[in-house]
Amino acid sequence: MQQVFIDRSLDINDRYEFDEHNAHHLKNVLKIKKDTIIRLVYQDSYLAKIEYDNNKIYARVIEIDNNVNELDCEVILVQSLIRKDNFELVLQKACELGVSKIIPLISSRCVALDKNFDVKKLRYQKIMKSACEQSKRNNVAVIDDVCTINELDVDAS
């Protein structure tokens, strides 16, 4: 079952219009047919049926989904910056495994000191959102700003 993160809360029988990116992905890439059931997630999750109207794709909420696909505890990954492709793979797999927060770390032996991290952060957030959708999570993992080991503030309790 396909899952999509949405931007607002819904009620049963509400009709949700997808943004341009999700509409294109569902309609043209996945070729989702009318009456297909998908999962929409905001803070709650909903089961919705796909509808088409004037070549636009919508989802009509049919029921609230009470399944919670999150770990019982918060998992934080502190990951040293590594080469781009490897770092993106770590982000993806960490999200699929249930990590809720990722803190990029600059260390003395860091291979990839990235001065443009803020620019790449948007790409990383998209990768993480996609991985969370694919693994049917209820929340999207968060990536912090880059820090050093001295700036790291992790409560050990």
CYANA upper distance limits for C-alpha pairs under 8 A (distance plus 0.5 A):
  1 MET  CA     37 ILE  CA      7.58
  1 MET  CA     38 ILE  CA      6.15
  1 MET  CA     39 ARG  CA      7.46
  2 GLN  CA     37 ILE  CA      8.50
  2 GLN  CA     38 ILE  CA      5.64
  2 GLN  CA     39 ARG  CA      6.71
  2 GLN  CA    134 GLN  CA      8.30
  3 GLN  CA     38 ILE  CA      6.41
  3 GLN  CA     39 ARG  CA      5.08
  3 GLN  CA     40 LEU  CA      6.32
  3 GLN  CA     41 VAL  CA      7.86
  3 GLN  CA    133 GLU  CA      6.10
  3 GLN  CA    134 GLN  CA      7.60
  3 GLN  CA    136 LYS  CA      7.03
  4 VAL  CA     22 ASN  CA      8.23
  4 VAL  CA     38 ILE  CA      8.35
  4 VAL  CA     39 ARG  CA      6.89
  4 VAL  CA     40 LEU  CA      5.58
  4 VAL  CA     41 VAL  CA      6.75
  4 VAL  CA    133 GLU  CA      6.77
  5 PHE  CA     40 LEU  CA      6.38
  5 PHE  CA     41 VAL  CA      5.27
  5 PHE  CA     42 TYR  CA      6.46
  5 PHE  CA    133 GLU  CA      7.57
  6 ILE  CA     40 LEU  CA      6.93
  6 ILE  CA     41 VAL  CA      6.34
  6 ILE  CA     42 TYR  CA      5.82
  7 ASP  CA     42 TYR  CA      6.75
  8 ARG  CA     42 TYR  CA      6.59
  9 SER  CA     42 TYR  CA      6.54
  9 SER  CA     43 GLN  CA      7.60
  9 SER  CA     44 ASP  CA      7.98
 10 LEU  CA     14 ASP  CA      6.71
 10 LEU  CA     46 TYR  CA      8.46
 10 LEU  CA     61 VAL  CA      8.08
 11 ASP  CA     61 VAL  CA      7.42
 12 ILE  CA     60 ARG  CA      8.44
 12 ILE  CA     61 VAL  CA      5.59
 12 ILE  CA     62 ILE  CA      6.10
 12 ILE  CA     63 GLU  CA      6.30
 12 ILE  CA     64 ILE  CA      7.73
 13 ASN  CA     60 ARG  CA      6.27
 13 ASN  CA     61 VAL  CA      5.45
 13 ASN  CA     62 ILE  CA      6.43
 14 ASP  CA     60 ARG  CA      6.20
 14 ASP  CA     61 VAL  CA      6.04
 15 ARG  CA     58 TYR  CA      7.04
 15 ARG  CA     59 ALA  CA      6.14
 15 ARG  CA     60 ARG  CA      4.99
 15 ARG  CA     61 VAL  CA      7.06
 16 TYR  CA     58 TYR  CA      6.03
 16 TYR  CA     59 ALA  CA      5.61
 16 TYR  CA     60 ARG  CA      6.81
 16 TYR  CA     61 VAL  CA      8.33
 17 GLU  CA     57 ILE  CA      7.27
 17 GLU  CA     58 TYR  CA      5.27
 17 GLU  CA     59 ALA  CA      7.20
 18 PHE  CA     22 ASN  CA      6.38
 18 PHE  CA     23 ALA  CA      5.79
 18 PHE  CA     57 ILE  CA      7.43
 18 PHE  CA     58 TYR  CA      6.82
 18 PHE  CA     59 ALA  CA      8.42
 19 ASP  CA     23 ALA  CA      6.42
 20 GLU  CA     24 HIS  CA      6.58
 21 HIS  CA     25 HIS  CA      6.72
 22 ASN  CA     26 LEU  CA      6.50
 23 ALA  CA     27 LYS  CA      6.38
 23 ALA  CA     56 LYS  CA      8.28
 23 ALA  CA     57 ILE  CA      6.73
 24 HIS  CA     28 ASN  CA      5.92
 24 HIS  CA     29 VAL  CA      7.41
 25 HIS  CA     29 VAL  CA      5.38
 25 HIS  CA     30 LEU  CA      6.70
 26 LEU  CA     30 LEU  CA      5.56
 26 LEU  CA     31 LYS  CA      6.49
 26 LEU  CA     32 ILE  CA      6.15
 27 LYS  CA     31 LYS  CA      5.24
 27 LYS  CA     32 ILE  CA      6.10
 27 LYS  CA     33 LYS  CA      8.48
 27 LYS  CA     57 ILE  CA      7.64
 28 ASN  CA     32 ILE  CA      8.48
 32 ILE  CA     36 THR  CA      7.29
 32 ILE  CA     50 ILE  CA      8.30
 33 LYS  CA     50 ILE  CA      7.68
 34 LYS  CA     49 LYS  CA      8.12
 34 LYS  CA     50 ILE  CA      5.70
 34 LYS  CA     51 GLU  CA      5.81
 34 LYS  CA     52 TYR  CA      7.06
 35 ASP  CA     49 LYS  CA      5.63
 35 ASP  CA     50 ILE  CA      5.44
 35 ASP  CA     51 GLU  CA      6.83
 36 THR  CA     49 LYS  CA      6.01
 36 THR  CA     50 ILE  CA      5.88
 37 ILE  CA     47 LEU  CA      7.03
 37 ILE  CA     48 ALA  CA      5.99
 37 ILE  CA     49 LYS  CA      5.08
 37 ILE  CA     50 ILE  CA      6.94
 38 ILE  CA     47 LEU  CA      6.30
 38 ILE  CA     48 ALA  CA      5.93
 38 ILE  CA     49 LYS  CA      6.88
 38 ILE  CA     50 ILE  CA      7.87
 39 ARG  CA     45 SER  CA      7.21
 39 ARG  CA     46 TYR  CA      6.10
 39 ARG  CA     47 LEU  CA      5.21
 39 ARG  CA     48 ALA  CA      6.67
 40 LEU  CA     45 SER  CA      6.07
 40 LEU  CA     46 TYR  CA      5.57
 40 LEU  CA     47 LEU  CA      6.81
 40 LEU  CA     48 ALA  CA      7.43
 41 VAL  CA     45 SER  CA      4.76
 41 VAL  CA     46 TYR  CA      6.82
 41 VAL  CA    138 ASN  CA      6.90
 42 TYR  CA    138 ASN  CA      8.28
 43 GLN  CA    138 ASN  CA      7.86
 43 GLN  CA    139 ASN  CA      8.13
 44 ASP  CA     64 ILE  CA      8.16
 44 ASP  CA     65 ASP  CA      8.07
 44 ASP  CA     66 ASN  CA      8.29
 44 ASP  CA    138 ASN  CA      8.05
 45 SER  CA     64 ILE  CA      6.66
 45 SER  CA     65 ASP  CA      5.68
 45 SER  CA     66 ASN  CA      7.42
 45 SER  CA     67 ASN  CA      8.27
 45 SER  CA    138 ASN  CA      7.66
 46 TYR  CA     61 VAL  CA      6.93
 46 TYR  CA     62 ILE  CA      8.03
 46 TYR  CA     63 GLU  CA      6.38
 46 TYR  CA     64 ILE  CA      4.89
 46 TYR  CA     65 ASP  CA      5.37
 47 LEU  CA     61 VAL  CA      6.40
 47 LEU  CA     62 ILE  CA      6.34
 47 LEU  CA     63 GLU  CA      5.86
 47 LEU  CA     64 ILE  CA      6.58
 47 LEU  CA     65 ASP  CA      6.51
 48 ALA  CA     59 ALA  CA      6.05
 48 ALA  CA     60 ARG  CA      5.59
 48 ALA  CA     61 VAL  CA      4.60
 48 ALA  CA     62 ILE  CA      5.71
 48 ALA  CA     63 GLU  CA      7.53
 49 LYS  CA     59 ALA  CA      5.84
 49 LYS  CA     60 ARG  CA      5.70
 49 LYS  CA     61 VAL  CA      6.97
 49 LYS  CA     62 ILE  CA      7.28
 50 ILE  CA     57 ILE  CA      7.56
 50 ILE  CA     58 TYR  CA      6.33
 50 ILE  CA     59 ALA  CA      5.03
 50 ILE  CA     60 ARG  CA      6.97
 51 GLU  CA     57 ILE  CA      6.41
 51 GLU  CA     58 TYR  CA      5.57
 51 GLU  CA     59 ALA  CA      6.26
 51 GLU  CA     60 ARG  CA      7.54
 52 TYR  CA     56 LYS  CA      6.02
 52 TYR  CA     57 ILE  CA      5.19
 52 TYR  CA     58 TYR  CA      6.57
 53 ASP  CA     57 ILE  CA      7.08
 53 ASP  CA     58 TYR  CA      8.13
 68 VAL  CA    137 ARG  CA      8.13
 68 VAL  CA    138 ASN  CA      6.96
 69 ASN  CA    136 LYS  CA      7.13
 69 ASN  CA    137 ARG  CA      5.54
 69 ASN  CA    138 ASN  CA      6.38
 70 GLU  CA     98 GLY  CA      7.17
 70 GLU  CA    137 ARG  CA      6.58
 70 GLU  CA    138 ASN  CA      6.96
 70 GLU  CA    139 ASN  CA      8.09
 71 LEU  CA     98 GLY  CA      6.93
 74 GLU  CA     99 VAL  CA      7.76
 74 GLU  CA    100 SER  CA      6.51
 74 GLU  CA    101 LYS  CA      8.44
 75 VAL  CA     98 GLY  CA      7.76
 75 VAL  CA     99 VAL  CA      5.41
 75 VAL  CA    100 SER  CA      5.97
 75 VAL  CA    101 LYS  CA      7.17
 76 ILE  CA     99 VAL  CA      6.52
 76 ILE  CA    100 SER  CA      6.56
 76 ILE  CA    101 LYS  CA      5.28
 76 ILE  CA    102 ILE  CA      6.27
 76 ILE  CA    103 ILE  CA      7.94
 77 LEU  CA     94 ALA  CA      8.42
 77 LEU  CA     99 VAL  CA      7.26
 77 LEU  CA    101 LYS  CA      6.81
 77 LEU  CA    102 ILE  CA      5.28
 77 LEU  CA    103 ILE  CA      6.66
 78 VAL  CA    102 ILE  CA      6.38
 78 VAL  CA    103 ILE  CA      5.19
 78 VAL  CA    104 PRO  CA      6.49
 78 VAL  CA    105 LEU  CA      6.98
 79 GLN  CA    102 ILE  CA      7.54
 79 GLN  CA    103 ILE  CA      6.64
 79 GLN  CA    104 PRO  CA      5.55
 79 GLN  CA    105 LEU  CA      6.16
 80 SER  CA    104 PRO  CA      6.19
 80 SER  CA    105 LEU  CA      4.88
 80 SER  CA    106 ILE  CA      6.33
 80 SER  CA    107 SER  CA      7.16
 80 SER  CA    110 CYS  CA      7.29
 81 LEU  CA     87 PHE  CA      7.31
 81 LEU  CA    104 PRO  CA      6.60
 81 LEU  CA    105 LEU  CA      6.42
 81 LEU  CA    106 ILE  CA      6.62
 81 LEU  CA    110 CYS  CA      6.72
 81 LEU  CA    111 VAL  CA      7.51
 81 LEU  CA    112 ALA  CA      6.31
 81 LEU  CA    113 LEU  CA      7.51
 81 LEU  CA    114 ASP  CA      8.43
 82 ILE  CA     86 ASN  CA      7.00
 82 ILE  CA     87 PHE  CA      6.09
 82 ILE  CA    110 CYS  CA      7.36
 82 ILE  CA    111 VAL  CA      6.24
 82 ILE  CA    112 ALA  CA      5.78
 83 ARG  CA     87 PHE  CA      6.49
 83 ARG  CA    111 VAL  CA      7.42
 83 ARG  CA    112 ALA  CA      6.17
 84 LYS  CA     88 GLU  CA      6.68
 84 LYS  CA    112 ALA  CA      8.40
 85 ASP  CA     89 LEU  CA      6.79
 86 ASN  CA     90 VAL  CA      6.73
 87 PHE  CA     91 LEU  CA      6.75
 88 GLU  CA     92 GLN  CA      6.72
 88 GLU  CA    124 TYR  CA      7.35
 88 GLU  CA    127 ILE  CA      7.87
 89 LEU  CA     93 LYS  CA      6.65
 90 VAL  CA     94 ALA  CA      6.36
 91 LEU  CA     95 CYS  CA      6.72
 91 LEU  CA    102 ILE  CA      8.32
 91 LEU  CA    124 TYR  CA      7.97
 91 LEU  CA    127 ILE  CA      7.92
 91 LEU  CA    128 MET  CA      6.83
 92 GLN  CA     96 GLU  CA      6.84
 92 GLN  CA    127 ILE  CA      6.85
 92 GLN  CA    128 MET  CA      6.22
 92 GLN  CA    131 ALA  CA      6.02
 93 LYS  CA     97 LEU  CA      6.69
 93 LYS  CA    131 ALA  CA      8.06
 94 ALA  CA     98 GLY  CA      6.95
 94 ALA  CA     99 VAL  CA      5.98
 95 CYS  CA     99 VAL  CA      5.73
 95 CYS  CA    100 SER  CA      7.66
 95 CYS  CA    128 MET  CA      6.67
 95 CYS  CA    131 ALA  CA      6.49
 95 CYS  CA    132 CYS  CA      6.37
 95 CYS  CA    141 ALA  CA      6.88
 96 GLU  CA    131 ALA  CA      6.30
 96 GLU  CA    132 CYS  CA      6.56
 96 GLU  CA    134 GLN  CA      8.23
 96 GLU  CA    135 SER  CA      6.05
 98 GLY  CA    137 ARG  CA      8.38
 99 VAL  CA    141 ALA  CA      7.17
100 SER  CA    140 VAL  CA      7.93
100 SER  CA    141 ALA  CA      5.06
100 SER  CA    142 VAL  CA      6.83
101 LYS  CA    141 ALA  CA      5.97
101 LYS  CA    142 VAL  CA      5.25
101 LYS  CA    143 ILE  CA      6.34
101 LYS  CA    144 ASP  CA      7.98
102 ILE  CA    141 ALA  CA      8.05
102 ILE  CA    142 VAL  CA      6.75
102 ILE  CA    143 ILE  CA      5.29
102 ILE  CA    144 ASP  CA      6.79
103 ILE  CA    143 ILE  CA      6.53
103 ILE  CA    144 ASP  CA      5.61
103 ILE  CA    145 ASP  CA      7.36
103 ILE  CA    146 VAL  CA      7.23
103 ILE  CA    147 CYS  CA      8.04
104 PRO  CA    143 ILE  CA      8.13
104 PRO  CA    144 ASP  CA      7.32
104 PRO  CA    145 ASP  CA      7.21
104 PRO  CA    146 VAL  CA      5.36
104 PRO  CA    147 CYS  CA      7.01
105 LEU  CA    146 VAL  CA      6.13
105 LEU  CA    147 CYS  CA      5.68
105 LEU  CA    148 THR  CA      6.03
105 LEU  CA    149 ILE  CA      7.42
106 ILE  CA    110 CYS  CA      6.53
106 ILE  CA    113 LEU  CA      7.55
106 ILE  CA    146 VAL  CA      7.32
106 ILE  CA    147 CYS  CA      6.56
106 ILE  CA    148 THR  CA      5.55
106 ILE  CA    149 ILE  CA      7.83
107 SER  CA    148 THR  CA      6.86
107 SER  CA    149 ILE  CA      7.47
116 ASN  CA    120 LYS  CA      7.04
117 PHE  CA    121 LYS  CA      6.40
117 PHE  CA    146 VAL  CA      8.10
118 ASP  CA    122 LEU  CA      7.99
118 ASP  CA    145 ASP  CA      8.23
119 VAL  CA    123 ARG  CA      8.33
120 LYS  CA    124 TYR  CA      6.78
121 LYS  CA    125 GLN  CA      6.62
121 LYS  CA    143 ILE  CA      8.29
122 LEU  CA    126 LYS  CA      6.90
123 ARG  CA    127 ILE  CA      6.83
124 TYR  CA    128 MET  CA      6.67
124 TYR  CA    143 ILE  CA      8.43
125 GLN  CA    129 LYS  CA      6.54
125 GLN  CA    142 VAL  CA      8.02
125 GLN  CA    143 ILE  CA      7.61
126 LYS  CA    130 SER  CA      6.61
127 ILE  CA    131 ALA  CA      6.72
128 MET  CA    132 CYS  CA      6.63
128 MET  CA    140 VAL  CA      7.50
128 MET  CA    141 ALA  CA      6.99
129 LYS  CA    133 GLU  CA      6.68
129 LYS  CA    140 VAL  CA      6.09
129 LYS  CA    141 ALA  CA      7.73
130 SER  CA    134 GLN  CA      6.61
131 ALA  CA    135 SER  CA      6.69
132 CYS  CA    136 LYS  CA      6.62
132 CYS  CA    137 ARG  CA      5.74
132 CYS  CA    138 ASN  CA      8.29
132 CYS  CA    139 ASN  CA      7.72
132 CYS  CA    140 VAL  CA      6.33
132 CYS  CA    141 ALA  CA      7.85
133 GLU  CA    137 ARG  CA      6.66
147 CYS  CA    151 GLU  CA      6.34
147 CYS  CA    152 LEU  CA      6.93
148 THR  CA    152 LEU  CA      6.77
